[in-house]
Amino acid sequence: MRHLHTALWGVLPYLTLVVLVAGTAWRYRYDRFGFTTRSSQLHESRLLRIAGPLFHYGLLFVIAGHVAGLLVPESLTDRLHVSEHLYHANALIAGGTAGLATLAGLALLLYRRLRTPAIRAATSRSDRVVYPLLLTVVLAGLTATASGATAASTYDYRLGVSVWFRSLFALDPDVTAMAQAPLFYRLHALLAMALFALWPYTRLIHAFTAPLGYLVRPYVVYRYRGRGEVGAGRPGRRATRSSTC
């Protein structure tokens, strides 16, 4: 059993990182123009306008919560005079809300994909793998969060999972810290590693091409003919941000 724990919590995280980085580099080298979500907005937009923001914004807050929970040590919050009760209550409320929003958005996206024939027909084999896996990761994370909030729970992930995660950066994995974590924490971590290993080979790769440059692009001034000015020779002007959408 000790060797299994070493393989899962001491070796597998680094293998996952190698696959993620190497796969992304390979995809960028040979399929740079495939960094796309393969948008299906033309087939159906009503549900997408609700599900898309719900899923993406919820996921952003989930990621932020993971960063704070895994990377911020307990000693730092103690120095900031943040009590354990306040910290865990905030993690439960904010993290739980973000997780539920992510789950609701993902469920709507799946429903939309199944009920719309054109979108269902365009579903690739990688989609059939990544969607259920992503759903399972979210469900396992929510279950771990809910189990930690029960009165019977005595497990503090900041003294277990977080310690293991930070030890990976020191290249000295604390295998015992993760091996003693409750089942759903371990399951969530294993599923997340599987998701990251598949990341470069699925539509999830578009996360690395977020259009952040759009926020700082200069305005583009173009001419147009306003209503009632067709043929009048009096073009107006309008400024808008340039876009590649």
VMD Tcl script that draws the C-alpha trace (Angstrom):
set ca {
  {0.00 0.00 0.00}
  {2.90 2.36 0.75}
  {4.19 1.97 -2.81}
  {0.71 2.71 -4.20}
  {0.48 5.90 -2.16}
  {3.93 6.94 -3.37}
  {2.90 6.34 -6.97}
  {-0.40 8.23 -6.64}
  {0.70 11.20 -4.54}
  {4.44 11.36 -5.15}
  {4.87 10.43 -8.82}
  {1.54 10.89 -10.62}
  {1.30 14.69 -10.06}
  {4.61 15.22 -11.84}
  {3.65 12.87 -14.68}
  {0.42 14.84 -15.07}
  {2.36 18.10 -15.27}
  {4.71 16.68 -17.91}
  {1.78 15.46 -20.02}
  {0.00 18.81 -19.66}
  {3.02 20.92 -20.63}
  {4.29 18.60 -23.38}
  {0.80 18.11 -24.81}
  {0.12 21.84 -24.87}
  {3.47 22.51 -26.59}
  {2.74 19.79 -29.16}
  {-0.75 21.12 -29.80}
  {0.60 24.66 -30.22}
  {3.25 23.41 -32.63}
  {1.01 21.29 -34.83}
  {-2.54 22.58 -34.25}
  {-2.27 26.22 -33.25}
  {-5.49 27.12 -35.04}
  {-7.31 24.35 -33.19}
  {-7.14 26.29 -29.91}
  {-10.87 26.88 -30.05}
  {-14.11 25.92 -28.35}
  {-15.70 25.05 -31.71}
  {-18.52 27.41 -30.86}
  {-22.07 26.17 -31.42}
  {-23.77 29.51 -30.80}
  {-25.26 29.57 -34.31}
  {-27.23 26.41 -33.53}
  {-28.64 27.60 -30.19}
  {-28.03 30.79 -28.25}
  {-30.82 31.16 -25.68}
  {-29.55 28.53 -23.24}
  {-25.94 29.38 -24.06}
  {-26.41 32.97 -22.87}
  {-27.34 31.58 -19.45}
  {-25.17 28.47 -19.18}
  {-21.95 29.94 -20.57}
  {-21.48 32.80 -18.07}
  {-22.83 30.69 -15.20}
  {-20.27 27.96 -15.84}
  {-17.28 30.16 -16.66}
  {-17.69 32.74 -13.90}
  {-18.48 30.02 -11.39}
  {-15.35 28.16 -12.46}
  {-13.20 31.27 -12.07}
  {-14.34 31.65 -8.46}
  {-13.78 27.93 -7.85}
  {-10.20 28.25 -9.13}
  {-9.65 31.33 -6.96}
  {-10.93 29.40 -3.95}
  {-8.59 26.50 -4.68}
  {-5.63 28.85 -4.98}
  {-6.44 30.48 -1.63}
  {-7.19 27.19 0.11}
  {-4.21 25.23 -1.21}
  {-1.47 27.85 -1.39}
  {-2.23 30.10 1.60}
  {-0.87 28.42 4.75}
  {-2.72 28.51 8.04}
  {0.12 30.48 9.62}
  {-0.55 33.42 7.27}
  {-4.25 33.67 8.10}
  {-3.36 33.45 11.79}
  {-1.04 36.43 11.41}
  {-3.86 38.29 9.68}
  {-6.12 37.47 12.66}
  {-8.56 35.47 10.54}
  {-10.15 32.88 12.79}
  {-10.53 29.28 11.67}
  {-14.31 29.52 12.03}
  {-14.49 32.58 9.79}
  {-12.11 31.07 7.25}
  {-14.01 27.80 6.93}
  {-17.40 29.53 6.92}
  {-16.26 31.77 4.06}
  {-14.80 28.79 2.21}
  {-18.06 26.89 2.60}
  {-20.36 29.73 1.57}
  {-18.27 31.26 -1.22}
  {-16.80 27.98 -2.44}
  {-20.10 26.14 -2.24}
  {-21.94 28.88 -4.12}
  {-19.28 28.99 -6.84}
  {-19.30 25.21 -7.11}
  {-23.08 25.07 -7.42}
  {-23.01 27.80 -10.09}
  {-20.38 25.83 -12.01}
  {-22.43 22.65 -11.70}
  {-25.63 24.37 -12.83}
  {-23.89 25.94 -15.82}
  {-22.29 22.65 -16.82}
  {-25.59 20.80 -16.46}
  {-27.29 23.33 -18.73}
  {-24.50 23.03 -21.28}
  {-24.87 19.26 -21.28}
  {-28.65 19.51 -21.57}
  {-28.27 21.95 -24.46}
  {-25.84 19.63 -26.23}
  {-28.14 16.64 -25.85}
  {-31.40 18.34 -26.86}
  {-30.10 20.22 -29.93}
  {-29.58 17.77 -32.84}
  {-26.97 19.88 -34.66}
  {-24.86 20.31 -31.51}
  {-25.26 16.67 -30.57}
  {-24.08 15.63 -34.03}
  {-21.01 17.86 -33.71}
  {-19.97 16.30 -30.40}
  {-16.51 14.76 -30.76}
  {-15.14 11.67 -29.08}
  {-12.99 13.84 -26.82}
  {-16.15 15.71 -25.75}
  {-17.76 12.43 -24.73}
  {-14.83 11.83 -22.39}
  {-14.14 15.31 -21.04}
  {-17.73 16.35 -20.23}
  {-18.50 13.40 -17.91}
  {-15.04 13.71 -16.36}
  {-15.49 17.43 -15.74}
  {-18.92 16.79 -14.22}
  {-17.47 14.12 -11.92}
  {-14.65 16.42 -10.81}
  {-17.14 19.14 -9.85}
  {-19.41 16.69 -8.03}
  {-16.50 15.18 -6.09}
  {-15.31 18.65 -5.11}
  {-18.74 19.70 -3.90}
  {-19.11 16.47 -1.95}
  {-15.73 17.01 -0.28}
  {-16.74 20.57 0.61}
  {-20.08 19.46 2.02}
  {-18.55 16.60 4.01}
  {-16.06 18.98 5.61}
  {-18.90 21.21 6.78}
  {-20.69 18.55 8.80}
  {-20.53 18.63 12.57}
  {-19.08 15.13 12.64}
  {-16.12 16.07 10.44}
  {-12.79 16.60 12.22}
  {-10.65 16.74 9.08}
  {-8.90 20.02 8.23}
  {-7.76 20.02 4.61}
  {-5.39 22.90 5.37}
  {-3.35 20.51 7.49}
  {-3.59 17.66 4.96}
  {-4.35 18.26 1.30}
  {-2.88 21.76 1.31}
  {0.34 20.58 2.93}
  {0.69 17.86 0.28}
  {-0.01 20.28 -2.56}
  {2.57 22.84 -1.40}
  {5.13 20.09 -0.85}
  {4.96 19.26 -4.57}
  {6.54 22.63 -5.38}
  {9.42 21.83 -3.05}
  {9.96 18.54 -4.97}
  {9.49 16.70 -1.69}
  {5.92 15.33 -1.76}
  {4.36 14.74 1.64}
  {2.68 11.50 0.58}
  {1.35 10.72 4.05}
  {-0.56 14.02 4.24}
  {-2.59 13.11 1.16}
  {-2.85 9.39 1.83}
  {-4.65 10.11 5.12}
  {-7.19 12.48 3.54}
  {-10.86 11.39 3.33}
  {-11.95 9.46 0.26}
  {-13.68 12.31 -1.59}
  {-10.64 14.57 -1.27}
  {-8.43 11.86 -2.77}
  {-10.99 11.09 -5.48}
  {-11.29 14.79 -6.35}
  {-7.50 15.07 -6.68}
  {-7.19 11.96 -8.86}
  {-10.00 13.05 -11.17}
  {-8.50 16.53 -11.43}
  {-5.15 15.05 -12.47}
  {-6.89 12.96 -15.13}
  {-8.63 16.11 -16.38}
  {-5.34 18.04 -16.60}
  {-3.70 15.14 -18.45}
  {-6.47 15.23 -21.07}
  {-6.58 19.04 -21.19}
  {-4.28 19.63 -24.21}
  {-6.17 17.15 -26.38}
  {-9.69 18.51 -25.87}
  {-11.64 21.73 -26.33}
  {-10.44 22.77 -22.85}
  {-7.25 23.97 -24.55}
  {-9.08 27.21 -25.40}
  {-8.59 28.30 -21.77}
  {-4.99 29.15 -22.70}
  {-6.17 31.62 -25.33}
  {-8.36 33.89 -23.18}
  {-8.61 37.23 -25.08}
  {-7.04 39.33 -22.33}
  {-5.43 41.57 -24.94}
  {-8.88 42.76 -25.92}
  {-9.00 44.90 -22.78}
  {-5.99 46.98 -23.80}
  {-6.42 47.17 -27.56}
  {-6.77 50.66 -29.03}
  {-10.07 51.83 -30.38}
  {-10.66 51.47 -34.09}
  {-12.46 54.39 -35.77}
  {-14.56 53.46 -38.77}
  {-17.08 55.34 -40.88}
  {-20.70 54.47 -41.34}
  {-23.82 56.02 -42.80}
  {-26.41 56.81 -40.19}
  {-30.14 56.32 -40.64}
  {-31.51 58.67 -43.22}
  {-28.05 59.49 -44.55}
  {-27.80 56.87 -47.27}
  {-26.60 58.67 -50.33}
  {-26.40 61.96 -48.48}
  {-22.62 61.93 -48.45}
  {-22.41 62.67 -44.73}
  {-20.65 59.72 -43.12}
  {-20.52 59.55 -39.33}
  {-17.89 58.02 -37.13}
  {-17.96 55.38 -34.46}
  {-15.20 54.09 -32.22}
  {-15.07 50.51 -31.04}
  {-12.50 48.10 -29.76}
  {-10.91 45.84 -32.31}
  {-11.85 42.22 -31.98}
  {-10.93 38.89 -33.48}
  {-14.27 37.29 -32.64}
}
mol new
graphics top color blue
foreach p $ca { graphics top sphere $p radius 0.5 }
foreach p [lrange $ca 0 end-1] q [lrange $ca 1 end] { graphics top cylinder $p $q radius 0.2 }
display resetview
